[in-house]
């Protein structure tokens, strides 16, 4: 069964990459393909199978674009209801996009923030990506060796659809607060030890 699942996952990922190549400028294809493959490599095949290829491409590119700027030692959190006209992809759920330094307890903390909001979690994609940034936090879209890369957590979380702008704003604040608490706890843990 594992082999059949792996094959389905590889086929779906190849379809996503093929569509990406149709959309992306030639000069960015290799870098974007590596990101998209990393982005979806840990996703369950059934989660990918339930979504249109165009929406999978759009979600990954949206997150890549969102990660363009991040000040060192901070979290970027965005909560949106993607639709085809405004974002070029769609989801029936509300989407939380997160970019932060990789550290322990991120998944549990985000899950708890979602649960405290009374929402059901429908999808959680969490690749850790090597990213090169300049001193101001701008992502450098270039090849870099491993010593120049920082490990960043990209989290794509889909929850029950929130139609109210204020509710989406509160959710973003709750998630950002949970991530800031993780950062403090991880920093304190080393000092206390």
Secondary structure as UniProt FT lines:
FT   HELIX           2..23
FT   HELIX           26..28
FT   HELIX           29..40
FT   TURN            41..42
FT   HELIX           45..49
FT   HELIX           53..66
FT   TURN            67..68
FT   TURN            72..73
FT   STRAND          76..80
FT   HELIX           84..87
FT   STRAND          94..101
FT   TURN            104..105
FT   HELIX           106..116
FT   TURN            117..118
FT   STRAND          121..131
FT   TURN            135..136
FT   STRAND          138..139
FT   HELIX           146..148
FT   STRAND          150..159
FT   HELIX           165..192
//
